[in-house]
Structures are given as structure tokens and as C-alpha cells.
Amino acid sequence: MKKPKLIICDIDGTLVVKHQKLTPRTKKIIDDLRSDGVYFGVASNRAAFLNPVFNEKVGIS
């Protein structure tokens, strides 16, 4: 299987579940993907002004 170049994930119910918090395990997986050269982004139906707060926590610019 080829390594993906880009992964896009939904936020609510996928990256964060209970209490709207990103788990340390999920953060590590995202960091590992980036270290391996995989671009990572998020998609959401959230209001646009809420995403920068989450993006900062995940390290998305």
C-alpha cells in the first residue's frame, strides 16, 4: 500500500469525542504522520471562527 500524501479528518466525532478534547494518543498520531512527511488537515461543519482554536491545538497553520 502506498503512503498517503495528505489526510483530511473531520473534527467532531472523529478527532475529538468526549468533552471536545484531542487525546494525547491522537495528537501523537498526527505528529507521527507529519514527521513521516504526510500533510494533515481538518474538515468541519463548525463555524469558521472556531476552527483556528482547534487548529492551533493540533498545530495546523
DOMIRO-224841 format. One line per 5 residues: their letters; for each residue x, y, z of N, C-alpha, C, O. Coordinates in nm, 2 decimals, decimal comma, always signed. Example, Ala and Ser with C-alpha at 12.3 -4.5 7.8 and 13.67 -1.06 7.14 Angstrom:
BEGIN
as> +1,32:-0,57:+0,78:+1,23:-0,45:+0,78:+1,32:-0,33:+0,78:+1,42:-0,33:+0,85  +1,28:-0,22:+0,71:+1,37:-0,11:+0,71:+1,29:+0,00:+0,79:+1,34:+0,11:+0,80
//
This chain:
BEGIN
mkkpk> +0,08:-0,12:+0,00:+0,00:+0,00:+0,00:+0,09:+0,12:+0,00:+0,19:+0,13:+0,08  +0,06:+0,22:-0,08:+0,13:+0,34:-0,09:+0,10:+0,43:+0,03:-0,01:+0,44:+0,08  +0,21:+0,51:+0,07:+0,19:+0,60:+0,18:+0,11:+0,72:+0,13:+0,13:+0,77:+0,02  +0,01:+0,76:+0,20:-0,07:+0,88:+0,16:+0,01:+1,01:+0,16:+0,10:+1,02:+0,25  -0,02:+1,10:+0,08:+0,05:+1,23:+0,08:-0,03:+1,33:+0,17:+0,03:+1,43:+0,22
liicd> -0,16:+1,31:+0,18:-0,25:+1,40:+0,25:-0,36:+1,32:+0,32:-0,42:+1,23:+0,26  -0,39:+1,36:+0,44:-0,50:+1,30:+0,52:-0,58:+1,42:+0,57:-0,53:+1,51:+0,63  -0,71:+1,41:+0,54:-0,81:+1,51:+0,59:-0,91:+1,44:+0,69:-0,96:+1,34:+0,65  -0,92:+1,49:+0,81:-1,02:+1,43:+0,90:-1,12:+1,53:+0,95:-1,10:+1,65:+0,96  -1,24:+1,47:+0,98:-1,34:+1,55:+1,04:-1,30:+1,57:+1,18:-1,23:+1,49:+1,24
idgtl> -1,35:+1,68:+1,24:-1,32:+1,71:+1,38:-1,41:+1,64:+1,48:-1,37:+1,54:+1,55  -1,54:+1,68:+1,48:-1,63:+1,63:+1,58:-1,67:+1,48:+1,55:-1,72:+1,45:+1,45  -1,65:+1,40:+1,66:-1,68:+1,26:+1,65:-1,58:+1,18:+1,58:-1,59:+1,05:+1,57  -1,47:+1,24:+1,53:-1,36:+1,17:+1,47:-1,23:+1,19:+1,54:-1,17:+1,10:+1,60  -1,18:+1,32:+1,53:-1,06:+1,35:+1,60:-1,09:+1,38:+1,75:-1,00:+1,35:+1,84
vvkhq> -1,20:+1,44:+1,78:-1,24:+1,47:+1,92:-1,37:+1,40:+1,95:-1,46:+1,40:+1,86  -1,38:+1,35:+2,07:-1,51:+1,29:+2,10:-1,56:+1,35:+2,23:-1,61:+1,46:+2,23  -1,55:+1,28:+2,34:-1,60:+1,33:+2,47:-1,53:+1,46:+2,51:-1,41:+1,48:+2,49  -1,61:+1,56:+2,56:-1,56:+1,68:+2,61:-1,48:+1,77:+2,51:-1,41:+1,86:+2,55  -1,49:+1,74:+2,38:-1,43:+1,82:+2,28:-1,28:+1,83:+2,29:-1,22:+1,94:+2,26
kltpr> -1,21:+1,73:+2,35:-1,07:+1,74:+2,37:-0,99:+1,64:+2,28:-1,04:+1,52:+2,26  -0,88:+1,68:+2,22:-0,79:+1,60:+2,15:-0,71:+1,51:+2,24:-0,65:+1,57:+2,33  -0,72:+1,38:+2,23:-0,64:+1,29:+2,32:-0,49:+1,30:+2,29:-0,45:+1,33:+2,17  -0,41:+1,27:+2,39:-0,26:+1,27:+2,36:-0,23:+1,16:+2,26:-0,14:+1,18:+2,18  -0,30:+1,05:+2,25:-0,28:+0,95:+2,15:-0,30:+1,00:+2,01:-0,22:+0,98:+1,92
tkkii> -0,42:+1,07:+1,99:-0,45:+1,13:+1,86:-0,35:+1,23:+1,82:-0,30:+1,23:+1,71  -0,31:+1,32:+1,91:-0,20:+1,42:+1,88:-0,07:+1,35:+1,84:-0,01:+1,40:+1,75  -0,03:+1,25:+1,91:+0,09:+1,18:+1,87:+0,08:+1,12:+1,73:+0,18:+1,12:+1,66  -0,03:+1,06:+1,70:-0,05:+1,00:+1,57:-0,04:+1,11:+1,46:+0,03:+1,09:+1,36  -0,10:+1,23:+1,48:-0,09:+1,34:+1,39:+0,05:+1,38:+1,38:+0,10:+1,40:+1,27
ddlrs> +0,12:+1,39:+1,49:+0,26:+1,43:+1,49:+0,35:+1,33:+1,41:+0,44:+1,37:+1,34  +0,32:+1,20:+1,43:+0,40:+1,10:+1,36:+0,37:+1,10:+1,21:+0,47:+1,08:+1,14  +0,25:+1,13:+1,17:+0,22:+1,14:+1,03:+0,30:+1,25:+0,97:+0,36:+1,24:+0,86  +0,30:+1,37:+1,04:+0,37:+1,48:+0,99:+0,52:+1,45:+0,98:+0,59:+1,49:+0,88  +0,57:+1,39:+1,08:+0,72:+1,35:+1,08:+0,75:+1,26:+0,96:+0,86:+1,26:+0,92
dgvyf> +0,65:+1,18:+0,92:+0,67:+1,09:+0,81:+0,65:+1,16:+0,67:+0,65:+1,10:+0,57  +0,62:+1,29:+0,68:+0,60:+1,37:+0,55:+0,46:+1,37:+0,50:+0,44:+1,41:+0,39  +0,36:+1,33:+0,58:+0,22:+1,33:+0,54:+0,16:+1,46:+0,58:+0,17:+1,50:+0,70  +0,10:+1,53:+0,49:+0,02:+1,65:+0,52:-0,11:+1,61:+0,59:-0,17:+1,51:+0,55  -0,14:+1,69:+0,69:-0,26:+1,66:+0,77:-0,35:+1,79:+0,78:-0,30:+1,90:+0,81
gvasn> -0,48:+1,77:+0,75:-0,57:+1,88:+0,76:-0,70:+1,84:+0,82:-0,73:+1,72:+0,84  -0,79:+1,94:+0,85:-0,92:+1,90:+0,91:-1,03:+1,96:+0,83:-1,01:+2,06:+0,76  -1,14:+1,90:+0,83:-1,27:+1,95:+0,77:-1,37:+1,95:+0,88:-1,37:+1,86:+0,97  -1,46:+2,05:+0,87:-1,56:+2,06:+0,98:-1,68:+2,14:+0,93:-1,67:+2,23:+0,84  -1,79:+2,11:+1,00:-1,91:+2,19:+0,98:-1,92:+2,30:+1,09:-2,02:+2,37:+1,09
raafl> -1,82:+2,31:+1,17:-1,81:+2,41:+1,27:-1,81:+2,55:+1,21:-1,77:+2,57:+1,10  -1,85:+2,65:+1,29:-1,84:+2,79:+1,25:-1,69:+2,82:+1,22:-1,60:+2,77:+1,30  -1,66:+2,89:+1,12:-1,52:+2,92:+1,08:-1,44:+2,98:+1,19:-1,32:+2,95:+1,20  -1,50:+3,06:+1,27:-1,42:+3,13:+1,38:-1,38:+3,03:+1,49:-1,29:+3,07:+1,57  -1,44:+2,91:+1,50:-1,40:+2,82:+1,60:-1,28:+2,73:+1,55:-1,20:+2,68:+1,64
npvfn> -1,26:+2,71:+1,43:-1,16:+2,63:+1,38:-1,02:+2,67:+1,41:-0,93:+2,59:+1,44  -0,98:+2,81:+1,41:-0,85:+2,85:+1,45:-0,81:+2,80:+1,59:-0,69:+2,76:+1,61  -0,90:+2,80:+1,68:-0,87:+2,75:+1,82:-0,82:+2,60:+1,81:-0,72:+2,56:+1,87  -0,90:+2,52:+1,74:-0,87:+2,38:+1,73:-0,74:+2,36:+1,65:-0,65:+2,28:+1,69  -0,73:+2,43:+1,54:-0,61:+2,42:+1,45:-0,48:+2,45:+1,53:-0,38:+2,38:+1,51
ekvgi> -0,49:+2,55:+1,62:-0,37:+2,58:+1,70:-0,33:+2,47:+1,79:-0,22:+2,43:+1,81  -0,43:+2,40:+1,85:-0,41:+2,29:+1,94:-0,34:+2,17:+1,86:-0,26:+2,10:+1,92  -0,38:+2,15:+1,74:-0,33:+2,04:+1,66:-0,20:+2,08:+1,59:-0,12:+2,00:+1,55  -0,18:+2,21:+1,58:-0,06:+2,26:+1,51:-0,07:+2,28:+1,36:+0,02:+2,27:+1,28  -0,20:+2,31:+1,32:-0,23:+2,33:+1,18:-0,22:+2,48:+1,15:-0,27:+2,56:+1,22
s> -0,15:+2,52:+1,05:-0,14:+2,66:+1,01:-0,20:+2,69:+0,88:-0,21:+2,80:+0,84
//
